[in-house]
């Protein structure tokens, strides 16, 4: 289970809380839009992790009103990380 998940975009930070394996959270409003990538802050196996993108240069919001970020927790060299598998436009 991923705990205390927060997804960070250039102008918005959205809290999703705890998300179980193979589960979906409810939709959250992102005032400035969802893009093809984001930063994450979460707790996994008791370890607090901040996973930032290098920068948001060139980042633009995607067209649509509802999206699903499909992520997979994977081991890393020094700590686990969330691999963004897909950004799915639901509406």
C-alpha positions in Angstrom: 0.0 0.0 0.0 1.2 3.5 -0.9 0.5 5.8 2.0 0.0 9.6 2.2 0.3 9.9 -1.6 0.6 13.5 -2.9 0.9 14.3 -6.6 2.7 17.5 -7.5 2.3 19.5 -10.7 3.9 22.8 -11.6 1.2 24.9 -9.9 -0.8 22.4 -7.9 -0.2 19.8 -5.1 -3.0 17.2 -4.7 -3.4 14.8 -1.8 -4.7 11.3 -2.5 -4.1 9.7 0.9 -3.6 5.9 1.1 -4.0 3.9 -2.1 -3.9 0.1 -2.0 -2.3 -2.3 -4.5 -4.4 -2.5 -7.7 -6.8 0.1 -6.3 -8.1 3.4 -7.6 -8.5 6.6 -5.6 -11.4 8.9 -6.2 -10.9 11.8 -8.7 -9.4 15.0 -7.3 -9.6 18.5 -8.8 -6.4 19.8 -10.2 -7.1 23.5 -10.9 -4.3 24.1 -13.4 -4.6 20.7 -15.2 -3.0 17.3 -15.3 0.1 16.7 -17.5 2.1 13.8 -18.9 4.3 13.6 -15.8 4.4 14.8 -12.2 6.3 14.6 -8.9 5.3 12.3 -6.1 5.5 12.4 -2.3 4.5 9.2 -0.5 5.3 6.7 2.2 6.1 3.1 1.3 7.0 0.4 3.8 7.4 3.1 6.4 9.9 5.1 4.4 8.9 8.7 3.4 9.9 9.4 -0.2 10.0 12.6 -2.2 10.3 11.8 -5.9 10.8 15.0 -8.0 11.0 15.5 -11.7 14.1 17.3 -12.9 12.0 20.3 -14.0 8.7 21.1 -15.4 10.1 23.0 -18.5 7.8 22.4 -21.4 5.1 20.9 -19.2 1.6 21.6 -20.5 -1.7 20.4 -19.3 -3.4 17.7 -21.3 -6.9 18.2 -22.8 -9.6 16.5 -20.9 -11.3 16.7 -17.5 -10.7 13.3 -15.9 -7.5 11.3 -15.8 -6.0 8.2 -14.2 -2.3 8.0 -13.4 -1.3 4.3 -13.4 1.7 3.9 -11.2 3.8 0.9 -10.0 6.0 0.9 -6.9 9.4 -0.5 -7.8 12.6 -1.0 -6.0 15.3 1.6 -6.6 19.1 1.7 -5.9 18.7 3.6 -2.7 14.9 3.6 -2.1 11.6 2.6 -3.8 10.1 4.8 -6.5 6.8 5.2 -8.3 7.1 4.3 -12.0 4.4 6.2 -14.0 3.2 3.5 -16.3 0.5 5.5 -18.1 -1.7 8.6 -18.0 -5.1 7.6 -19.1 -7.7 10.2 -20.3 -11.0 9.0 -18.8 -13.0 11.9 -20.0 
